[in-house]
C-alpha cells in the first residue's frame, strides 16, 4: 500500500462524526448503497470536493466537501446530508484503502452540483435557474408549468394573430368538440359579460352533482389516491361572488355539504385529501354567508346545521360566523327554531346508542348557546337540567351552575352524577370529583380536599396519588399524622384499617381525614401490602438508594406480590448505579447481550443504549481498563452482525479509513 495523504480530511473521518452529520438511519442506508456498488464516476476536484453519480430511484449526482466540516449537495429530493452523500464518502475511502486512484475532476465536467460549492467548474449555459442547479447538455427542458413564457410566447401567438375570424371560429369549435370544458369556460365568460348568473349557478350545481358521485379515497400507506378535482366548483363559486351572488353560493353550499358528506362516508379518505378539497369550497360558502341578503337568523341556522351535520371537519369557518356579534332578537328566533326541532333527536330512556346521545347533546348545546345569547339564561339552565336525565351530561350542567355562582346546586349535581356514572363512565365521574375538589379548595376546606385525595389514593394507589395526598395533608396541617398511617398502609396494605367509624357514625380515612362520601366504605378494595413500586419511588426521591434496592429485592423475592407492584428495573439501576455499580453493570451487560441477540435494528439500538451506560459508568468509576476487554468480547460474540458492529464503531469513534467496511 502506498503512502497516503495525511492532509486528506476525508481520511480523518470517524464513524461517530459521520453519524452525527447524516443521522443513524441515513448512515446505515449509505453503507448499503456503497456496499451494493451504486456509486460510479467518482472524481475529486482540485480543492478536494468529491463528485459522483449514485444510482437510487433515479441516477443522482452528488458532491461532498470537507474543507470546513462536511457539506454536501445532491440532485435527490433530500438535497443535502443524504444517503447518496454518505455512499460517496465511503466509496472514496474504500478506493483509497485499496490504493485505487481517484481521477481528478475535469474542468468541463457537466455533472450537476450546487454552485456555492465550486461554481467555477460549470459553464453558465447549463444552469437551470428554476431549480438553482446545473443542466446537463442534451437533457430536456424542465417542466415548470403551462404558464412558462418559453411554452406560450412567440410563434404560437404570431400564428393565432395571422388567422382570420372564420379560421379562429373553426378552431374554437373544434376545440369545444374535443374538449367540452373549453365550451363551458366560454359559456361562463358569456354569463359574466351579460351579468346573468343563472347559467353559472346551474353549471355549479351540475358540477357538484357529478364530482360528488366520483369515487373518492386516499391511502397513507401506499401513497395512492383517487381525489376528485373540485377546482370547477371553486372557480364558479368565485365567479358568482364576483357577481355579488352570495345567496347562490350559499344555496350551492347547502347541496355540497349534504352530497360531500355522503361522498366521504362512502369512500376512505385516510389522508384527508378529499375532505381538504371539499373544505376549500366551503370556505367560499361561509365567506358568502357573511355577504348574504338572507335574514341573520336564517344564516345562523345554516351555519349551526352545517356544523351539526359535519363529522369530517369541513365547516371550520362556520364557527367564525356564529361567533359574530349578532342581535339578541335574532338569537332568540334561532333558539325557538331549534327548540321546535328537538323532537327529531329523540333518544329512548336508558339508551346505550352513544352516537344518538352525542348528537342530541350537541344539538341541545346549541339551543342553550342560542338562549344565552338571546338573554334567556334561565330557560337554558332549565333545558340543561331536563337534558341531564336524557343524555347524562352532568359535566355541562355542573360547569354552568358553577359559572353562575350556584355552588350548592353544583355540589348536589356532582354527587348525583358521580353515583350515576361511577360504574359506566369512571372517567367522567373522576372529572366530577376534580370539580368538587376545586370548589373545596377555593372555599378553604382543606381537610375535605385531603380526605378526597385520600380516597383517590386508596382507590388507585400510585406514587402520584401518594404525593398528592401528602401535599393536601400538609396544606390541611395534618401531614405528620397522615404520613405515619399512610406509610403503615403502604407496608401492610389491607391489614391496617384505612377507614374508621366514630360514635356519630362518621367515617374518617387514616384517622383524621373526613370521608367525602365518594368512596363507599363497605365496597372499598382491600389490597395486601407492601406497595413496592411506591416504596421504591419514595426511597429514590428521598435519595435513599439502599432502601430502594432493599424494597426491590424484597419485591423480586415476594411470590405473593400483586401484578403491577414491581418497579421498572431500568429506572432503578439508572438511579442507584453510583452506589451499586457492580449490580448496575451486571444488569446492563445482560440487557445489552439480550437485545443484541435479537438481531433486529430495534434490538441493536436498545443494546447500544445499555453499552453507552456501561462505558459512562466505567469511566466515572475509574474502571476504564475494563472497557477494552468488554468490547473485545462483544465484538467477538456478535462478529457476524455487521450492522451491530458498525454501531459499535460509531460508539467508539473508530476512524473509517483503515477500518473494515461492512460487507
C-alpha positions in Angstrom: 0.0 0.0 0.0 1.4 3.4 -1.0 1.9 6.3 1.3 -1.4 8.1 1.8 -2.1 11.7 2.2 -2.2 12.7 5.8 -3.9 16.1 4.9 -6.9 14.4 3.3 -9.7 15.3 5.8 -12.0 12.6 4.4 -9.4 10.0 5.7 -9.6 11.6 9.1 -13.3 10.9 9.5 -14.6 8.6 12.2 -17.9 6.8 12.3 -19.3 8.9 15.1 -18.7 12.2 13.1 -20.3 10.7 10.0 -23.4 9.5 12.0 -23.7 12.9 13.8 -23.7 14.6 10.4 -26.1 12.3 8.5 -28.0 10.5 11.2 -28.0 6.8 12.1 -30.6 5.7 9.6 -29.0 7.7 6.7 -25.6 6.3 7.6 -27.0 2.8 7.5 -28.6 3.3 4.1 -25.5 5.0 2.8 -23.4 1.9 3.8 -25.9 -0.3 1.9 -25.6 1.9 -1.2 -21.8 1.8 -1.2 -21.8 -2.0 -0.5 -24.2 -2.6 -3.4 -21.8 -0.7 -5.8 -24.3 2.1 -6.5 -21.6 4.8 -6.7 -20.0 5.4 -10.1 -17.8 8.0 -11.9 -16.2 9.2 -8.7 -13.9 12.2 -9.2 -12.1 14.7 -7.0 -11.7 18.4 -7.7 -8.6 20.4 -7.1 -9.9 21.7 -3.8 -10.8 18.2 -2.5 -14.5 18.1 -3.3 -15.9 14.7 -4.3 -18.4 14.3 -7.1 -20.0 11.1 -8.3 -23.2 9.6 -9.7 -25.3 7.5 -7.3 -28.0 5.1 -8.5 -31.1 5.5 -6.5 -34.7 5.6 -7.7 -33.0 7.7 -10.4 -29.4 8.4 -11.3 -28.4 11.3 -9.0 -25.3 13.5 -8.9 -23.8 14.2 -5.6 -21.0 16.5 -4.4 -19.3 16.4 -1.0 -16.7 18.7 0.5 -14.9 18.5 3.9 -13.0 21.7 3.9 -14.7 23.3 6.9 -16.8 20.4 8.1 -18.9 18.1 5.9 -21.1 19.8 3.3 -23.0 18.0 0.5 -25.3 18.8 -2.4 -27.3 16.2 -4.3 -29.9 16.2 -7.0 -32.1 13.9 -5.0 -35.2 15.3 -3.2 -33.4 15.4 0.1 -30.7 17.6 -1.3 -28.1 17.5 1.5 -26.7 15.2 4.1 -28.3 12.3 2.3 -27.6 8.6 1.9 -26.1 9.3 -1.5 -23.5 11.6 0.0 -22.6 9.0 2.7 -22.2 6.4 0.0 -19.8 8.7 -2.0 -17.7 9.3 1.1 -17.5 5.6 1.9 -16.7 4.7 -1.7 -13.9 7.3 -1.7 -12.4 5.9 1.5 -12.8 2.3 0.2 -10.9 3.2 -3.0 -8.1 4.8 -1.0 -7.9 1.7 1.1 -7.3 -0.4 -2.0 -4.9 2.1 -3.5 -7.2 2.6 -6.4 -6.6 6.1 -7.8 -9.5 8.6 -7.8 -9.3 10.6 -11.0 -9.3 14.5 -10.9 -12.5 16.3 -11.8 -12.2 17.7 -15.3 -12.8 21.4 -15.6 -15.5 20.8 -18.2 -17.3 18.0 -16.3 -21.0 18.7 -16.9 -22.4 17.0 -13.8 -24.8 18.8 -11.5 -23.8 20.3 -8.2 -24.8 23.3 -6.1 -23.0 26.4 -7.4 -21.9 27.6 -3.9 -19.5 24.6 -3.6 -17.5 25.2 -6.8 -19.2 27.5 -9.2 -16.2 28.0 -11.4 -16.4 24.4 -12.6 -19.5 24.6 -14.7 -20.5 26.7 -17.8 -23.3 29.2 -17.3 -25.3 27.9 -20.3 -26.1 24.7 -18.4 -27.6 26.4 -15.5 -31.3 25.8 -14.8 -32.3 28.9 -12.9 -35.7 27.4 -11.9 -34.2 24.9 -9.5 -30.8 26.5 -8.9 -28.9 23.5 -10.3 -26.9 22.8 -13.4 -28.5 21.4 -16.5 -26.8 18.5 -18.4 -26.2 19.1 -22.1 -28.9 17.5 -24.2 -31.4 16.9 -21.4 -35.0 18.1 -21.8 -36.2 21.5 -20.7 -37.7 21.5 -17.2 -41.4 21.0 -16.9 -42.2 24.1 -14.8 -45.9 24.5 -15.7 -48.1 25.7 -18.5 -47.6 29.4 -17.7 -43.9 29.5 -18.6 -43.1 32.0 -21.2 -40.9 29.5 -23.2 -44.0 27.5 -23.8 -46.6 30.2 -24.7 -44.7 33.2 -26.1 -43.5 33.8 -29.6 -44.5 31.6 -32.6 -47.9 30.4 -31.3 -49.1 33.9 -30.6 -48.0 35.0 -34.0 -49.7 32.1 -35.6 -53.0 32.9 -34.0 -52.7 36.6 -34.9 -52.3 35.6 -38.6 -55.6 33.7 -38.6 -58.8 35.4 -39.9 -62.1 35.4 -37.9 -63.6 32.4 -39.7 -60.4 30.3 -39.1 -60.4 31.3 -35.4 -64.1 30.3 -35.0 -63.5 27.0 -36.7 -60.5 26.3 -34.4 -62.6 27.2 -31.3 -65.5 25.0 -32.4 -63.1 22.1 -33.0 -61.5 22.6 -29.5 -65.0 22.7 -28.0 -65.8 19.4 -29.7 -62.7 17.7 -28.4 -62.6 19.5 -25.0 -66.1 20.3 -23.6 -64.6 22.2 -20.7 -63.4 24.8 -23.2 -67.1 25.3 -24.2 -68.1 25.6 -20.6 -65.4 28.2 -19.9 -66.6 30.3 -22.9 -70.2 29.9 -21.6 -69.2 31.1 -18.1 -67.5 34.1 -19.6 -70.6 34.9 -21.7 -72.7 34.8 -18.5 -70.4 37.1 -16.7 -70.3 39.5 -19.6 -74.1 39.5 -19.8 -74.4 39.7 -16.0 -76.6 36.6 -16.0 -75.6 34.4 -13.0 -78.3 31.7 -13.5 -76.3 29.6 -16.1 -73.2 29.7 -13.9 -75.3 28.6 -10.9 -76.9 25.8 -12.8 -73.4 24.7 -14.0 -72.2 24.8 -10.4 -74.9 22.5 -9.2 -74.3 20.2 -12.1 -70.5 20.1 -11.2 -71.3 19.3 -7.6 -73.6 16.5 -8.6 -71.0 15.0 -10.9 -68.0 15.4 -8.7 -69.6 14.2 -5.5 -70.6 11.0 -7.4 -67.0 10.2 -8.2 -65.1 7.5 -6.2 -63.1 9.2 -3.5 -60.3 7.7 -1.4 -56.7 8.2 -0.3 -54.3 5.7 1.3 -51.5 6.9 3.6 -49.7 3.5 3.3 -49.3 3.2 -0.5 -49.4 7.0 -1.3 -52.1 6.2 -3.9 -55.3 8.1 -4.0 -58.4 8.9 -6.1 -59.1 12.5 -5.2 -61.9 14.3 -7.2 -60.9 17.7 -8.6 -63.1 20.3 -7.0 -61.5 23.2 -8.9 -64.5 23.8 -11.2 -66.7 24.2 -8.1 -64.3 26.7 -6.5 -64.0 28.6 -9.8 -67.7 29.0 -10.3 -68.3 30.0 -6.7 -65.6 32.7 -7.1 -67.3 33.9 -10.3 -70.7 34.1 -8.5 -69.1 36.0 -5.6 -67.5 38.4 -8.1 -71.0 39.0 -9.5 -72.4 39.7 -5.9 -74.4 36.5 -6.0 -73.6 35.4 -2.4 -77.1 33.8 -1.9 -76.5 31.4 -4.8 -73.1 30.4 -3.4 -74.8 29.6 0.0 -77.5 27.6 -1.7 -74.9 25.6 -3.6 -73.1 25.1 -0.3 -76.2 23.5 1.2 -76.1 20.9 -1.6 -72.3 20.5 -1.4 -72.4 19.8 2.4 -75.0 17.1 2.0 -73.5 15.4 -1.0 -69.9 15.9 0.0 -70.5 14.2 3.4 -72.2 11.3 1.5 -69.1 11.0 -0.7 -66.8 10.9 2.3 -69.0 8.3 4.0 -68.8 6.0 1.0 -65.1 6.5 0.5 -62.0 6.0 2.6 -60.2 9.4 2.9 -57.3 8.4 5.2 -55.0 11.2 4.3 -57.7 13.9 4.4 -57.1 15.0 0.8 -60.7 14.6 -0.3 -62.1 16.4 2.7 -59.5 19.1 2.1 -60.9 19.6 -1.5 -64.4 19.9 -0.2 -63.4 22.2 2.7 -61.7 24.6 0.3 -65.0 25.1 -1.5 -66.9 25.5 1.8 -64.5 28.3 2.9 -66.0 30.2 0.0 -69.5 29.3 1.1 -69.1 30.7 4.6 -67.4 33.8 3.1 -70.6 34.2 1.0 -72.7 33.7 4.1 -71.4 36.9 5.6 -72.5 38.8 2.4 -75.8 37.0 2.0 -79.0 39.1 1.9 -80.9 36.4 3.9 -82.1 37.3 7.5 -79.5 36.8 10.1 -81.4 34.1 11.9 -81.6 32.0 8.7 -77.9 32.4 8.2 -77.1 31.4 11.8 -79.3 28.3 11.4 -77.5 27.4 8.2 -74.1 27.6 9.9 -75.3 25.7 13.0 -76.8 22.8 11.0 -73.7 22.7 8.8 -71.6 22.1 12.0 -74.1 19.6 13.4 -74.1 17.5 10.2 -70.3 17.7 9.7 -68.3 14.8 11.1 -65.3 15.4 8.8 -64.2 18.9 10.0 -65.3 20.5 6.7 -67.1 23.5 8.2 -64.5 25.2 10.3 -65.3 28.6 9.1 -68.9 28.3 10.2 -67.8 28.9 13.8 -66.4 32.3 12.9 -69.8 33.2 11.6 -71.7 32.1 14.6 -69.2 33.8 16.9 -70.1 37.2 15.3 -71.8 39.9 17.2 -75.4 39.2 16.2 -78.5 40.8 17.8 -80.2 39.0 20.7 -83.6 39.1 18.8 -82.0 37.0 16.0 -80.6 34.5 18.5 -84.0 34.3 20.1 -85.5 33.3 16.8 -82.7 30.8 16.3 -83.4 29.3 19.8 -87.2 28.9 19.1 -86.5 27.2 15.7 -84.0 24.8 17.3 -86.4 24.0 20.2 -89.1 23.2 17.6 -86.7 20.7 16.1 -85.7 19.0 19.3 -88.3 16.3 18.8 -86.3 15.0 15.8 -83.5 14.0 18.1 -85.4 11.6 20.4 -83.4 9.1 22.4 -85.2 6.2 24.3 -84.7 6.3 28.1 -81.6 4.3 29.2 -80.4 4.1 25.6 -76.8 3.0 25.0 -76.7 4.4 21.5 -73.8 6.8 22.1 -74.0 8.2 18.6 -77.6 9.3 19.1 -76.9 10.6 22.6 -73.9 12.6 21.4 -76.0 14.1 18.5 -78.7 15.2 20.9 -76.2 16.5 23.3 -74.6 18.7 20.6 -78.0 19.9 19.5 -79.1 20.9 22.9 -75.8 22.7 23.5 -76.6 24.9 20.5 -80.1 25.6 21.9 -78.5 26.6 25.2 -76.0 28.9 23.5 -78.8 30.5 21.5 -80.9 31.0 24.6 -77.9 32.5 26.5 -77.1 34.9 23.6 -80.8 35.8 23.5 -80.8 36.8 27.2 -82.9 33.8 28.2 -80.4 32.2 30.6 -82.9 30.7 33.0 -84.5 28.8 30.1 -81.1 27.5 29.1 -80.4 26.2 32.7 -83.8 24.5 32.9 -83.1 22.9 29.5 -79.8 21.5 30.7 -81.4 20.2 33.9 -84.0 18.4 31.8 -81.5 17.1 29.4 -79.2 15.7 32.1 -81.7 12.9 32.7 -81.7 12.1 29.0 -78.0 12.4 27.9 -76.3 12.1 31.3 -74.2 15.2 30.6 -73.7 16.2 34.2 -70.4 18.0 33.5 -72.1 20.5 31.3 -74.7 21.3 34.0 -72.3 21.4 36.8 -70.0 23.8 35.0 -72.9 26.0 34.1 -74.1 26.2 37.8 -70.6 27.0 39.0 -70.2 29.7 36.4 -73.5 31.2 37.7 -72.2 31.0 41.3 -74.7 28.3 42.3 -72.2 26.2 44.1 -74.6 24.4 46.4 -76.7 23.3 43.4 -73.5 22.3 41.6 -72.3 20.2 44.5 -75.7 18.4 44.6 -75.5 17.6 40.9 -71.8 16.4 41.3 -73.0 13.8 43.8 -75.9 12.7 41.6 -73.6 12.5 38.6 -70.9 10.6 40.5 -73.4 8.0 41.7 -75.0 7.6 38.2 -71.7 7.4 36.3 -69.1 5.8 38.6 -69.6 2.4 37.1 -70.5 3.2 33.5 -68.3 6.3 32.9 -65.5 6.3 35.5 -63.6 9.0 33.6 -66.5 11.4 33.8 -67.1 10.6 37.4 -63.5 11.3 38.1 -63.8 14.7 36.4 -66.8 15.5 38.7 -64.6 14.7 41.7 -62.0 17.0 40.4 -64.5 19.9 40.2 -65.7 19.2 43.7 -62.1 19.3 45.0 -61.5 22.6 43.2 -64.6 24.0 44.8 -63.5 22.9 48.3 -60.0 24.3 47.6 -61.4 27.7 46.8 -63.7 27.6 49.9 -60.7 26.8 52.1 -62.0 23.3 53.1 -58.5 21.8 53.2 -59.4 18.8 55.3 -62.1 17.9 52.9 -59.7 18.2 50.0 -57.2 16.0 51.8 -60.0 13.4 52.5 -60.9 13.3 48.8 -57.2 12.9 47.9 -57.0 10.0 50.4 -60.0 8.3 48.8 -58.4 8.7 45.4 -55.2 7.2 46.8 -57.0 4.2 48.3 -58.9 3.5 45.1 -55.8 3.8 42.9 -52.5 3.6 44.9 -49.6 5.1 42.9 -46.7 7.3 43.7 -48.5 10.3 42.1 -51.7 9.8 44.2 -49.4 9.4 47.3 -47.6 12.7 46.6 -51.0 14.4 46.0 -52.3 13.1 49.3 -49.3 14.2 51.3 -49.4 17.7 49.7 -53.1 18.0 50.6 -52.4 16.7 54.2 -49.7 19.3 54.6 -51.9 22.0 53.4 -54.5 20.9 55.9 -52.0 20.8 58.7 -52.1 17.1 59.4 -49.1 15.8 57.4 -47.3 14.0 60.3 -50.4 12.1 61.4 -51.4 11.1 57.9 -47.8 10.2 56.9 -47.4 7.7 59.8 -50.6 5.9 59.0 -50.1 6.0 55.2 -46.6 4.6 55.5 -48.0 1.8 57.6 -50.6 1.2 55.0 -48.0 1.1 52.2 -46.1 -1.6 54.0 -49.0 -3.7 55.4 -51.8 -2.8 52.9 -55.3 -4.1 53.8 -54.2 -5.4 57.2 -54.5 -1.9 58.5 -57.9 -0.2 58.9 -58.0 2.6 56.3 -61.4 3.9 57.2 -62.7 4.1 60.8 -66.2 5.0 62.1 -66.7 7.2 65.2 -69.6 7.2 67.6 -71.6 9.6 65.5 -71.3 7.2 62.6 -68.9 9.5 60.7 -66.2 7.9 58.6 -62.6 9.0 58.7 -59.7 8.0 56.5 -56.3 7.5 58.0 -57.7 8.5 61.4 -58.1 12.3 60.8 -59.3 12.9 57.2 -63.1 13.2 56.7 -64.6 10.9 54.1 -66.1 12.8 51.2 -68.8 10.3 50.5 -67.5 9.4 47.0 -65.9 6.2 48.3 -68.3 3.6 49.7 -66.7 2.3 53.0 -68.3 -1.1 52.5 -67.1 -1.6 49.0 -63.5 -0.5 49.1 -60.9 -2.8 47.6 -58.7 -4.2 50.3 -55.2 -4.7 48.9 -52.4 -6.6 50.6 -49.1 -4.8 51.0 -46.4 -3.9 50.5 -46.9 -1.4 47.7 -43.4 -2.0 46.4 -43.4 0.4 43.4 -44.5 3.4 45.6 -42.0 2.5 48.4 -39.1 2.2 45.8 -40.1 5.5 44.2 -40.3 7.2 47.5 -36.9 5.9 48.6 -35.3 7.2 45.3 -37.0 10.6 45.7 -35.6 10.7 49.3 -32.2 9.8 48.0 -32.1 6.5 49.9 -30.6 4.1 47.3 -30.0 1.3 49.9 -33.7 1.4 50.9 -34.8 1.4 47.2 -32.7 -1.7 46.5 -33.9 -3.4 49.7 -37.5 -2.9 48.6 -36.6 -4.0 45.0 -35.0 -7.2 46.3 -38.0 -8.0 48.6 -40.4 -7.4 45.7 -38.4 -9.7 43.4 -38.4 -12.5 46.0 -42.1 -12.0 47.0 -44.0 -14.7 45.2 -47.3 -13.3 46.6 -47.0 -9.8 45.2 -49.8 -8.4 43.1 -49.4 -7.8 39.4 -48.2 -4.2 38.7 -46.4 -3.8 42.0 -42.9 -4.4 40.5 -40.7 -1.4 39.8 -39.1 -0.8 36.3 -35.6 -2.2 36.7 -34.1 0.1 34.1 -35.2 3.1 36.1 -33.9 1.7 39.4 -30.3 0.9 38.2 -30.1 4.3 36.4 -30.8 5.9 39.8 -28.6 3.8 42.0 -25.7 3.0 39.6 -23.1 5.0 41.5 -24.0 3.4 44.8 -24.3 -0.2 43.3 -22.0 -0.1 40.3 -21.4 -3.9 40.1 -25.1 -4.7 40.1 -25.9 -2.0 37.6 -23.1 -3.1 35.3 -24.2 -6.7 35.5 -27.8 -5.8 34.7 -26.9 -3.5 31.8 -24.5 -6.2 30.3 -27.2 -8.8 30.5 -29.7 -6.5 28.8 -27.2 -5.4 26.1 -26.4 -9.1 25.3 -30.1 -10.0 25.2 -31.0 -7.1 22.9 -28.1 -7.8 20.6 -29.1 -11.4 20.3 -32.5 -10.4 18.8 -30.6 -9.5 15.6 -33.1 -6.7 14.8 -32.4 -3.0 14.2 -34.6 -2.1 17.2 -32.7 -4.6 19.3 -29.4 -3.2 18.2 -30.5 0.3 19.1 -31.5 -0.8 22.6 -28.3 -2.7 23.1 -26.2 0.4 22.2 -28.2 2.4 24.9 -27.0 -0.1 27.5 -23.5 -0.2 26.2 -23.3 3.6 26.5 -24.4 3.4 30.1 -21.7 0.7 30.7 -19.0 2.9 29.3 -20.1 6.0 31.2 -20.2 4.1 34.5 -16.8 2.5 33.9 -15.3 5.9 33.1 -17.0 7.5 36.1 -15.8 4.8 38.5 -12.2 4.9 37.2 -12.6 1.4 35.7 -11.5 2.3 32.1 -9.3 -0.8 32.0 -12.5 -3.0 31.9 -13.8 -1.3 28.8 -11.4 -2.8 26.2 -11.9 -6.5 27.3 -15.7 -6.0 27.4 -15.7 -4.5 23.9 -13.5 -7.3 22.6 -15.9 -9.9 24.0 -18.9 -8.1 22.4 -17.3 -7.8 19.0 -16.2 -11.5 19.2 -19.7 -12.8 20.2 -21.5 -10.7 17.6 -18.8 -10.6 14.8 -21.3 -11.7 12.2 -23.8 -8.9 13.0 -22.3 -6.3 10.7 -24.9 -3.6 11.4 -24.3 -4.0 15.2 -20.5 -3.9 14.8 -20.9 -0.8 12.7 -22.9 0.8 15.6 -20.1 -0.2 18.0 -17.7 1.5 15.6 -19.7 4.7 15.9 -19.8 4.5 19.7 -16.1 4.0 19.9 -15.4 6.8 17.3 -13.4 4.4 15.2 -11.8 6.0 12.1 -13.3 4.9 8.8 -10.0 4.9 7.0 -8.1 1.7 7.6 -11.2 0.2 9.2 -13.0 -2.7 7.7 -16.1 -1.6 5.8 -19.2 -3.9 6.4 -19.6 -6.4 3.7 
